[in-house]
Amino acid sequence: MKKEKVEEFYDRIAEEYDQLYETPYWKLYHEITWQNIKKFLPRKNALILDAGGGTGYWAIKLAKLGYRITLTDISEKMLKVAEKKIKKQKLEKRIEIRRVDIRDMSCFPSNYFDMALAEGDPVSYCLKPEKAIRELARTVKPNSYVIVSVDSKYPFISRLIAEESLDKIPKFIKTGILEREHKFQAFSPEELKDLFESNGLKVIRIIGKPILIQMVPREKREEIIKKHFRKILNLELKYCDNPSLIGFGGHLEVVGIKRAKK
C-alpha cells in the first residue's frame, strides 16, 4: 500500500519533532492540555490508549504517574523515537508500542481500555473522523473517557483571509479540509460535539487551546508568553471552556464518556 502523505511527513520529521514543540507557545498549549486531562484520569495502574501518540510525550508522562499505556501511531519512525525515549526512562514495562492506524484498531478488543487519548490531532489528519471516533469509542470500557484534540476551524478562516485566499473559504467552511504539509480536517465546536454524540460518546467538556493568546499577532506571542507565562496560563484556564470563546482556540479538545448500554 502506498504511504499516505501524513505518514511520509511524520516519518520525515520524526527526529526533529520534539524540538519543534519546545517553544513558549507549545509549552502553554501542553500545560492547558494537561490540566484538562488530569480532571478525567482513571484509577492508578489503569490501561490507557494513547492513539496517534507519536514520540510518546503523553505516554511517558502518564506512565511516570503509574498508568499502563498502549502507544500507537501510523508513523514507524515516530514510534522508533518514542521507543528510544521510553528505554531511556526505563518505562518499557509500562508502555507497549504498536503501529496502528486510528481508523482501524481491530487489533484491540472492544471495551478494553480504561481511557483513550488522541492528542496531536490524529483525528484531524486521518481524514476519516467518523471511523476514528467510532474506533476510540469501541475500544474503551463503558463509562470511560475519550479525550481528543483536533484542529480548530475558525482560526484557519482568519489565516485564509490574511493570505488573501478568500476563494478557498466557502469549500473549507463546508468540508473543514485544507492542505498544508498534508491534508487535514478542522472542526467547529458544534461539529466536534456532533461527531462524538453520533458515535456513542456523551460530551462532557470542550475547550479551546489556547484562546486568548491566539488573538495576539504571531510575531509577538512567544516573547509575551515567555515573559508572563503563569498569568497567561491562568487566564487561558479560566476561559478555555467559555462557550463564547471556544471556537477561537487554535485547537479544540473534547472530552466524552462512553454511554453504557441499557
C-alpha positions as CSV (number, residue, x, y, z in Angstrom):
1,M,0.0,0.0,0.0
2,K,1.3,3.4,-0.9
3,K,2.3,5.5,2.1
4,E,-0.1,8.3,2.9
5,K,1.2,11.9,2.9
6,V,0.7,12.3,6.6
7,E,2.8,9.2,7.3
8,E,5.5,10.4,5.0
9,F,5.5,13.8,6.6
10,Y,5.9,12.4,10.2
11,D,8.5,9.9,9.1
12,R,10.5,12.7,7.7
13,I,10.4,15.0,10.7
14,A,10.4,12.3,13.4
15,E,14.0,13.0,14.7
16,E,13.3,16.8,15.0
17,Y,9.7,16.5,16.1
18,D,10.1,17.1,19.8
19,Q,12.3,20.1,19.3
20,L,9.6,21.8,17.2
21,Y,7.4,21.9,20.3
22,E,9.8,23.4,22.8
23,T,8.6,27.0,22.3
24,P,6.7,29.0,24.9
25,Y,3.5,28.8,22.8
26,W,3.6,25.0,22.8
27,K,4.6,24.8,26.4
28,L,1.5,26.8,27.2
29,Y,-0.6,24.5,24.9
30,H,0.7,21.4,26.6
31,E,0.0,22.8,30.1
32,I,-3.6,23.7,29.1
33,T,-3.9,20.1,27.7
34,W,-2.5,18.5,30.9
35,Q,-4.8,20.5,33.2
36,N,-7.7,19.2,31.2
37,I,-6.6,15.6,31.0
38,K,-5.9,15.5,34.8
39,K,-9.5,16.1,35.6
40,F,-10.6,12.8,34.0
41,L,-7.8,10.3,34.7
42,P,-8.9,6.9,35.9
43,R,-7.5,5.0,38.9
44,K,-3.8,4.4,39.0
45,N,-2.5,1.3,37.1
46,A,-5.4,1.6,34.7
47,L,-4.8,0.9,31.0
48,I,-4.8,4.0,28.7
49,L,-4.7,4.1,24.9
50,D,-2.6,6.9,23.5
51,A,-3.8,6.8,19.9
52,G,-1.6,8.7,17.4
53,G,0.7,9.4,20.3
54,G,3.8,9.9,18.1
55,T,7.1,10.2,20.0
56,G,5.4,9.4,23.3
57,Y,5.0,12.7,25.1
58,W,1.8,11.9,26.8
59,A,2.5,8.2,27.1
60,I,5.7,8.8,29.1
61,K,4.1,11.5,31.3
62,L,1.2,9.1,32.2
63,A,3.5,6.1,32.7
64,K,5.5,8.0,35.2
65,L,2.3,8.5,37.2
66,G,1.7,4.8,37.4
67,Y,-0.5,4.1,34.4
68,R,-0.1,1.3,31.9
69,I,-0.1,2.8,28.3
70,T,-0.6,1.4,24.8
71,L,1.0,3.9,22.5
72,T,0.0,3.7,18.8
73,D,0.9,5.7,15.7
74,I,0.8,5.3,11.9
75,S,4.4,6.6,11.6
76,E,7.1,3.9,12.2
77,K,9.8,6.5,12.6
78,M,7.9,8.5,15.2
79,L,7.4,5.2,17.2
80,K,11.2,4.5,16.9
81,V,11.9,7.9,18.5
82,A,9.3,7.0,21.2
83,E,11.0,3.7,21.8
84,K,14.4,5.3,22.5
85,K,12.9,7.8,24.9
86,I,10.9,5.0,26.7
87,K,14.0,2.9,27.1
88,K,16.0,5.9,28.4
89,Q,13.3,6.5,31.0
90,K,13.2,2.7,31.8
91,L,9.4,2.6,31.2
92,E,9.3,-0.4,28.9
93,K,7.2,-2.4,31.4
94,R,4.7,0.4,31.5
95,I,4.4,1.3,27.8
96,E,3.5,-1.0,24.9
97,I,4.2,0.3,21.4
98,R,2.0,-0.7,18.5
99,R,2.0,0.6,14.9
100,V,-1.8,1.0,14.3
101,D,-4.0,3.3,12.2
102,I,-6.5,5.1,14.3
103,R,-9.2,4.4,11.7
104,D,-8.8,0.6,12.1
105,M,-7.9,-0.6,15.6
106,S,-9.4,-4.1,15.2
107,C,-6.2,-5.5,16.8
108,F,-7.7,-4.3,20.1
109,P,-10.9,-5.9,21.6
110,S,-14.0,-3.9,22.4
111,N,-14.4,-2.5,25.9
112,Y,-10.7,-2.9,26.6
113,F,-9.1,0.4,27.7
114,D,-9.9,2.4,30.8
115,M,-9.4,5.7,28.9
116,A,-8.4,6.8,25.4
117,L,-6.4,9.8,24.3
118,A,-5.9,11.1,20.7
119,E,-3.7,14.2,21.2
120,G,-1.7,15.9,18.5
121,D,-4.7,15.9,16.1
122,P,-4.6,12.4,14.6
123,V,-8.4,12.6,14.2
124,S,-7.9,15.7,12.0
125,Y,-5.1,14.1,10.0
126,C,-6.7,10.7,9.3
127,L,-9.5,12.4,7.1
128,K,-12.0,9.7,8.3
129,P,-13.0,11.2,11.6
130,E,-16.2,9.1,11.9
131,K,-14.1,5.9,11.7
132,A,-11.5,7.2,14.2
133,I,-14.1,8.2,16.8
134,R,-16.1,5.0,16.3
135,E,-12.9,3.0,17.0
136,L,-11.9,5.0,20.0
137,A,-15.4,4.6,21.5
138,R,-15.5,0.9,20.7
139,T,-12.2,0.2,22.4
140,V,-12.9,1.9,25.8
141,K,-15.0,0.4,28.5
142,P,-18.5,1.7,29.3
143,N,-18.4,4.9,31.4
144,S,-14.8,5.6,30.4
145,Y,-13.5,8.8,29.0
146,V,-12.3,9.6,25.4
147,I,-10.3,12.8,25.0
148,V,-9.5,14.1,21.5
149,S,-7.7,17.1,20.2
150,V,-8.4,18.5,16.7
151,D,-7.6,21.5,14.5
152,S,-10.0,24.4,15.0
153,K,-11.9,25.7,12.0
154,Y,-12.3,29.4,12.7
155,P,-8.7,30.4,13.1
156,F,-7.9,28.8,9.8
157,I,-10.6,31.0,8.2
158,S,-8.7,34.0,9.6
159,R,-5.5,32.7,8.1
160,L,-7.1,32.2,4.7
161,I,-8.3,35.8,4.9
162,A,-4.8,37.0,5.8
163,E,-3.4,35.0,2.9
164,E,-6.0,36.6,0.6
165,S,-7.2,33.1,-0.3
166,L,-10.8,34.0,0.0
167,D,-11.8,31.8,-2.8
168,K,-10.9,28.7,-0.7
169,I,-13.1,29.7,2.2
170,P,-16.6,28.5,1.1
171,K,-15.4,25.0,0.5
172,F,-13.3,25.0,3.7
173,I,-16.3,26.1,5.7
174,K,-18.3,23.2,4.2
175,T,-15.7,20.4,4.4
176,G,-13.2,21.6,7.0
177,I,-10.5,20.2,4.8
178,L,-7.3,22.1,3.9
179,E,-3.8,21.1,2.7
180,R,-0.6,22.4,4.1
181,E,2.2,19.8,4.5
182,H,-0.6,17.3,4.2
183,K,-4.4,17.4,4.2
184,F,-6.2,17.8,7.5
185,Q,-9.7,18.4,8.7
186,A,-10.6,21.2,11.1
187,F,-13.8,21.4,13.1
188,S,-16.1,23.9,14.8
189,P,-17.1,23.1,18.4
190,E,-20.6,22.2,17.2
191,E,-19.2,19.8,14.6
192,L,-16.9,18.2,17.1
193,K,-19.8,17.7,19.6
194,D,-21.9,16.1,16.8
195,L,-19.1,13.8,15.9
196,F,-18.8,12.5,19.4
197,E,-22.5,12.3,20.2
198,S,-23.3,10.4,16.9
199,N,-20.7,7.7,17.9
200,G,-22.0,6.9,21.4
201,L,-19.9,9.4,23.4
202,K,-21.7,11.9,25.6
203,V,-19.8,15.2,25.5
204,I,-18.7,16.4,29.0
205,R,-16.4,19.3,28.1
206,I,-15.0,21.1,25.1
207,I,-12.1,23.6,25.4
208,G,-10.1,25.8,23.1
209,K,-6.4,25.7,23.5
210,P,-5.2,28.4,23.6
211,I,-7.8,31.1,23.1
212,L,-6.8,34.5,24.3
213,I,-3.1,34.4,23.2
214,Q,-4.3,33.1,19.8
215,M,-5.7,36.6,19.1
216,V,-2.3,38.2,19.6
217,P,-0.2,38.6,16.4
218,R,2.1,35.7,15.9
219,E,5.3,37.7,15.9
220,K,4.6,38.9,19.5
221,R,3.2,35.7,21.0
222,E,6.4,33.9,22.0
223,E,8.0,36.8,23.8
224,I,4.8,37.7,25.7
225,I,4.2,34.1,26.8
226,K,7.8,33.7,27.9
227,K,7.6,36.9,30.0
228,H,4.1,36.3,31.5
229,F,3.7,32.5,31.3
230,R,1.9,31.9,34.6
231,K,-0.5,34.8,34.3
232,I,-1.4,33.9,30.7
233,L,-1.9,30.3,31.6
234,N,-4.2,31.2,34.5
235,L,-6.3,33.4,32.0
236,E,-6.4,30.6,29.5
237,L,-7.5,28.1,32.1
238,K,-10.2,30.5,33.3
239,Y,-11.8,31.0,29.8
240,C,-10.8,27.8,27.9
241,D,-14.3,26.3,28.2
242,N,-16.3,29.5,27.8
243,P,-18.9,28.7,25.1
244,S,-18.5,32.2,23.5
245,L,-14.7,31.8,23.1
246,I,-14.0,28.1,22.5
247,G,-14.2,28.4,18.7
248,F,-11.4,30.9,18.7
249,G,-8.9,28.4,20.1
250,G,-6.0,27.3,18.0
251,H,-7.1,23.7,18.7
252,L,-10.2,22.2,20.2
253,E,-10.2,19.4,22.8
254,V,-13.3,17.4,23.6
255,V,-14.0,15.0,26.4
256,G,-16.6,12.4,26.0
257,I,-17.8,9.5,28.1
258,K,-18.9,6.2,26.6
259,R,-22.5,5.6,27.3
260,A,-23.3,2.3,29.0
261,K,-25.8,0.1,27.1
262,K,-29.1,-0.2,28.8
